[in-house]
Amino acid sequence: MTTLVLLRHGESQWNLENRFTGWIDVPLSEKGVEEAKSAGEKLKGYTFDHAFTSVLKRAKDTLDIVLDITGQKNIPIDYNQALNERHYGDLQGLNKAETAKKYGDAQVKLWRRSFDVQPPNGESLKNTLERVLPYWESKILPCVKKGERLIISAHGNSLRSLVMHLDNLSKEAVLELNIPTGVPLVYEFDGDARPVSHRYL
């Protein structure tokens, strides 16, 4: 069995402030640092051959904390914006509750959770999938096929799009999918690089 750990970064400062973050490079909150440390503790005993992360500080810092706690700071790490959070366009920096008051809860839920509705000047989950999937297929999947043990530190929506692909979720099912911050999601793959199980630690 080949192991792949998906890890959404710990809580960021703007998660704490309930603001749309997207590609804005905000740091982890104090709680986010603790979540990353907790993830590292849960992953003690896991060995990784390769790590992948977005280029955003909150994902990179989460990965650094985990690799430090698990004693694996020297493994190769690929940094790529293909794994960045979806770009929220004009919503970036806005408070989510205030945005819901202005546009309505239903519209904001569509912008946040739907598959193919874009926020103004931003990306939909479909757009995010369209950049995550080629990166998965060209860079990460070959490592899975070689039997490497991998960790990906990324974001709620880049990971939602990848889980949608791995679990063959419908556009309707992905609407309700939420990946918590700082909780490792472990996938096991068979010899044909097909996912056979997954669980949160």
DRENTOR-479137 format. One record per residue: z, x, y of N, C-alpha, C in turn; residue in one letter. Coordinates in steps of 0.001 Angstrom, whole numbers, padded with zeros to 6 digits, always signed. Atoms other than C-alpha are relative to their C-alpha. Layout:
residues N
ZXYZXYZXYA/...
END
This chain:
residues 201
+000000+000840-001204+000000+000000+000000+000000+000877+001257M/+000028-000665-001296-000848+001164+003515+000800-000831+000991T/-000874+000692-000944+001630+000319+006262-000513+000155+001429T/+000323+000014-001425+000794-000652+009843+001116-000744+000725L/-001026+000649-000809+003551-001391+012363-000596-000350+001362V/+000378+000457-001333+002657-003468+015425+001279-000178+000805L/-001211+000086-000815+005178-003187+018240-000364-000347+001435L/+000124+000345-001418+005131-005062+021512+001069+000774+000759R/-000938-000780-000812+006756-002934+024198+001278-000790+000287H/-001232+000652-000424+010339-003641+025210-000207-000753+001310G/+000087+000792-001233+011000-006022+028091-000307+000912+001195E/+000311-000759-001212+009394-004758+031300+000763-000603+001181S/-000687+000491-001192+010816-005120+034777-000586-001330+000449Q/+000618+001259-000422+008299-007878+035501+000161-001102-001041W/-000416+001027+000961+009053-009662+032214+001329-000579+000476N/-001327+000406-000472+012614-009757+033543-000098-000899+001224L/+000168+000765-001247+011425-011098+036900-000941-001198-000173E/+000863+001148+000316+009138-013676+035174-001301+000030+000805N/+001252-000158-000736+005996-012294+036811-001134+000375-000944R/+001190-000404+000742+002463-011956+035490-000231+001495+000226F/+000082-001452-000110+002014-008267+034745-001419+000519-000204T/+001359-000464+000258-001362-007606+033140-000101+001517+000001G/+000252-001445-000029-002620-004113+033994+000866+000725+001038W/-000905-000670-000933+000030-003431+036670+000963+000866-000819I/-000715-000972+000838+001880-000344+035417+001497+000014+000328D/-001432+000119-000290+005499-001480+035592+000824+000643-001124V/-000826-000664+001013+008363+000293+033779+000765-001003-000855P/-000928+000800+000790+010678-000988+031086+001236-000335+000828L/-001309+000328-000560+013804-002812+032212+001076+000715-000823S/-001092-000577+000795+017214-001593+031029+000036-000652-001385E/+000028+000702+001289+017048-004271+028330-001180+000475-000843K/+001186-000468+000712+013540-003071+027434+000220+001349-000664G/-000330-001303+000588+014805+000458+026872+000872-000207-001237V/-000878+000284+001147+017524-000945+024589-000784-000627-001149E/+000842+000600+001050+014933-003045+022713-000819+001080-000715E/+000768-001087+000606+012817+000072+022165+000891+000853-000899A/-000947-000756+000820+015882+001949+020896+000328-000755-001288K/-000282+000826+001175+016675-000946+018557-001167+000043-000987S/+001186-000091+000863+013093-000875+017239-000017+001343-000722A/-000053-001317+000614+013468+002849+016624+001001+000072-001135G/-001018+000021+001054+016652+002291+014644-000505-000757-001229E/+000538+000788+001117+014936-000390+012535-001084+000752-000761K/+001117-000720+000616+012054+001986+011847+000405+001344-000587L/-000459-001198+000707+014200+004849+010598-000299-000181-001487K/+000415+000138+001397+012944+005542+007107-001489-000247-000138G/+001462+000127-000016+009347+004736+008081-000595+001320+000467Y/+000704-001213-000394+007013+007717+008254-001383-000382+000502T/+001299+000302-000585+003929+007613+010468-000882+001242+000016F/+000984-001075-000067+000779+009714+010257-000717+000030+001344D/+000826+000137-001195-000772+008456+013492+000557-001150+000828H/-000449+001068-000900+000180+006376+016545-001111-000339+000989A/+000956+000491-000984-001900+004300+018943+000765-000784+001060F/-000662+000745-001057-000867+002926+022323-000984-000256+001139T/+000772+000222-001218-002278+001493+025511+000293+001140+000977S/-000239-001036-001007-002368+003623+028649+001077-000426+000988V/-001008+000513-000929+000334+001539+030346+001391+000514-000368L/-001289-000688+000143+003771+003062+030865+000964-000728-000934K/-000997+000736+000795+005792+000280+029209-000257+000144-001500R/+000335-000184+001421+003916+000676+025900+000184+001458-000413A/-000149-001428+000311+003834+004490+026042+001476+000384-000111K/-001432-000335+000023+007554+004699+026833+000687-000591-001222D/-000558+000606+001213+008409+002287+024011-000319+000859-001215T/+000399-000851+001121+006437+004434+021579+000772+001316+000012L/-000726-001278-000099+008060+007642+022868+001434-000140-000499D/-001389+000228+000417+011537+006182+022341+000080-000148-001519I/+000007+000233+001448+010694+005024+018806-000244+001302-000752V/+000317-001246+000700+009146+008342+017785+001121+001026+000152L/-001132-000893-000190+012090+010225+019260+001132-000350-000967D/-001101+000441+000872+014636+008150+017326-000324+000230-001469I/+000391-000190+001401+012645+008409+014088-000363+001454-000310T/+000257-001423+000218+012126+012160+014564-001446+000336-000278G/+001431-000187+000284+008319+011969+014692-000812+000225+001277Q/+000640-000227-001303+007413+013226+018167-001307+000787-000112K/+001151-000906+000102+004710+015543+016809-001224-000618-000658N/+001185+000602+000622+002340+013035+015212-001093-000208+001052I/+001074+000259-000971-001092+012514+016817+000116-001406+000593P/-000057+001275-000719-001146+009752+019450-001314-000207+000734I/+001202+000378-000746-004276+008007+020718+000398-000984+001103D/-000245+000877-001142-004037+006451+024195-001325-000632+000398Y/+001276+000632-000348-006671+003857+025038+000237-001329+000698N/-000177+001246-000741-007009+001037+027552-000542-001212-000755Q/+000396+001127+000850-008641-001073+024844+001223-000766-000494A/-001234+000638+000464-005034-001793+023810+000852-000535+001146L/-000755+000523-001136-003906-002730+027337+000237-001501-000125N/-000214+001441-000141-002438-006129+028084-001267-000645+000560E/+001138+000670-000637-005017-008730+029057+000181+000053+001512R/-000017-000077-001463-005918-008532+032730+000167-001417+000549H/-000275+001348-000514-004400-011497+034543-000652-000297+001341Y/+000767+000279-001205-006646-011162+037593+000871-000351+001193G/-000704+000404-001225-005410-013022+040667+001451-000395-000252D/-001383+000396+000307-002198-014034+038848+000946+001199-000056L/-000844-001181+000166-000943-010437+038533+000977+000126+001170Q/-001038-000129-001009+002349-010039+040374+000638-001317+000399G/-000543+001304-000389+002901-013789+040809+001114-000432-000958L/-001068+000568+000813+006046-015524+039578-000567-001157-000837N/+000586+000999+000904+005204-017685+036547+000457-001415+000332K/-000517+001339-000320+007446-020588+037552-000640-000540+001281A/+000625+000431-001256+006043-020698+041097-001480-000314-000215E/+001412+000249+000308+002503-020492+039718-000155-001349-000703T/+000035+001286+000703+003267-023451+037424+000201-001159+000969A/-000192+001049-001017+004520-025475+040405-001280-000233+000784K/+001215+000094-000815+001315-024727+042284-001165-000612-000773K/+001186+000409+000763-001218-025292+039481+000292-001000-001121Y/-000381+000897+001097+000743-027375+036955+000275+000767-001280G/-000395-000677+001244+002389-026411+033665-001158+000109-000984D/+001085+000019+000998-000647-027389+031569-001050+001065+000314A/+001009-000993-000375-003053-025202+033556+000506+001411-000248Q/-000551-001343+000193-000734-022189+033460+000118+000317-001486V/-000058-000242+001450-000193-022632+029719-001391+000350-000534K/+001374-000324+000414-003969-022631+029257-000361+001433+000384L/+000294-001373-000434-004302-019442+031301+000747+001020-000851W/-000825-000965+000730-001479-017788+029377-000291+000021-001493R/-000011+000112+001452-002027-019017+025825-001332-000359-000644R/+001239+000459+000639-005526-020398+025303-000848+001188-000428S/+000877-001054+000504-008245-018430+023582-001069+000393+001008F/+001200-000321-000777-011138-018699+026009+000027-000465+001453D/-000093+000371-001414-009843-019911+029406+000501+001211+000792V/-000361-001177-000807-009781-017104+031971+000810-000413+001219Q/-000601+000183-001322-007301-016949+034836-000984+000490+001055P/+000965-000411-001037-009085-016465+038181-000156+001525+000062P/+000348-001436-000055-010826-013057+038101+000713+000840-001062N/-000704-000714+001057-009008-012152+034884-000653-000188-001361G/+000496+000058+001369-009454-011967+031127+000632-001156-000765E/-000539+000918+001004-009048-014663+028496+000421+000819-001222S/-000324-000679+001257-007654-013832+025068-001287+000402-000727L/+001311-000319+000603-011286-013925+023872-000529+001317+000566K/+000432-001257-000619-012162-011187+026376+000823+001179-000504N/-000886-001058+000492-009150-009173+025220-000383+000385-001421T/+000426-000249+001369-010213-009538+021590-001295+000796-000036L/+001304-000663-000033-013711-008360+022533+000114+001500+000314E/-000181-001451-000182-012288-004974+023598+000949+000584-001038R/-000926-000502+001023-009469-004696+021023-000719+000190-001334V/+000605-000021+001335-011632-005443+017975-000912+001211-000234L/+000811-001210+000236-014244-002665+018445+000860+001259-000134P/-000896-001152+000105-011402-000186+018968+000706+000014-001356Y/-000598+000124+001335-009661-001467+015842-000980+000488-001067W/+000970-000293+001056-012847-001170+013798-000479+001451+000035E/+000537-001365-000094-013919+002248+015107+001081+001073-000133S/-001038-001028-000054-010570+004062+015466+001170-000229-000962K/-001232+000255+000760-007720+002334+013623-000292-000351-001451I/+000326+000409+001362-009293+000684+010573-000391+001174-000903L/+000282-001161+000858-010732+004005+009305+001266+000721-000467P/-001275-000612+000399-007159+005357+009286+000688-000832-001076C/-000544+000900+001032-006010+002291+007308-000702+000264-001329V/+000781-000210+001227-008818+002903+004819+000328+001330-000669K/-000402-001293+000556-007640+006499+004398+001431-000019-000540K/-001370+000110+000496-004158+005236+003540+001049+000558+000943G/-000971-000526-000956-002517+006545+006710+001009-001081+000402E/-001068+000898-000464+000758+005007+007905-000012+000036+001526R/+000327+000075-001425+000274+003800+011459+001001-000848+000781L/-000748+000852-000919+002129+002394+014465-000850-000206+001250I/+000693+000352-001246+000538+000596+017427+001038-000573+000957I/-000872+000514-001058+002593+000137+020593-000890-000584+001085S/+000918+000644-000945+000890-002404+022818+000688-001194+000666A/-000433+001086-000890+001280-005770+024537-000151-001362-000674H/+000004+001339+000582+001756-009462+023893-001388-000498-000360G/+001320+000580+000251-001906-010411+024214-000952+000920-000748N/+000855-000889+000806-003617-007295+022870+000422-000096-001465S/-000470+000157+001383-001416-007677+019784-000285-001403-000538L/+000367+001354+000446-001983-011459+019642-001446-000027-000475R/+001411+000011+000391-005721-010837+019512-000196+000737-001320S/+000123-000740+001260-005289-008270+016728+000569-000812-001163L/-000586+000854+001048-002989-010576+014731-000926-001166-000314V/+000974+001078+000220-005525-013374+015220-001077+000453-000973M/+001026-000554+000887-008100-011135+013552+000559+000266-001399H/-000564-000373+001306-005814-009836+010770+000369-001219-000834L/-000465+001199+000717-004439-013284+009886-001032-001115-000034D/+001077+000989-000006-007736-015117+010452+000465-001318+000622N/-000517+001186-000674-006074-017534+012898-001103-000703+000779L/+000937+000781-000804-007998-020330+014565+000368+000113+001483S/-000270+000022-001440-008281-020682+018343+001193-000892+000311K/-001120+000917-000211-005805-023554+018065+001319+000631-000432E/-001231-000612+000521-003273-021616+015988+000501+001111+000908A/-000420-001130-000829-003275-018613+018315+000637-000474+001299V/-000595+000572-001210-002308-020909+021205+001518+000051-000048L/-001459+000035+000149+001241-021098+019811+000597+001328-000455E/-000500-001284+000486+001493-017481+018663+000682+000770+001122L/-000722-000833-000956+004121-015470+020504+000576+001196-000750N/-000522-001214+000624+005018-011877+019653+001161+000503+000860I/-001160-000378-000810+008536-010919+020767-000015+001476+000394P/-000083-001393-000454+009264-007750+022730+000951+000792-000900T/-000877-000953+000656+010663-004788+020854+000369-000287-001441G/-000309+000332+001401+010573-006267+017331-001167+000460-000874V/+001108-000504+000816+008499-004296+014793-000544-001072-000955P/+000702+000891+000915+005921-006376+012896-000764+000891-000980L/+000510-000924+001010+005047-004618+009633-001037-000694-000877V/+001069+000475+000876+001727-005222+007855-000163+000963-001171Y/+000365-000787+001177+000928-004029+004338-001445-000330-000362E/+001411+000158+000360-002700-003469+003308-000225+000470-001431F/+000343-000430+001352-004204-003241-000153-001023+001136+000057D/+000924-001128+000074-006624-000540-001319-001348-000258+000641G/+001249+000354-000669-009535-002426+000250+000195-000251+001488D/-000341+000142-001424-007831-002399+003674+000075-001460+000435A/-000239+001406-000339-007097-006119+003506+001493-000240+000146R/-001437+000272-000157-003736-007332+004867+000490-000946-001089P/-000540+000832+001080-001624-008740+002032+001362-000590+000335V/-001299+000567-000410+001719-009324+003775+000357+000518+001383S/-000552-000494-001261+003498-009044+007095+001364-000631+000219H/-001348+000490-000273+007066-009428+008296+000577+000728+001209R/-000743-000635-001092+009276-008758+011286+001232+000696-000557Y/-001215-000694+000401+012071-006221+010881+001190-000509+000833L/
END
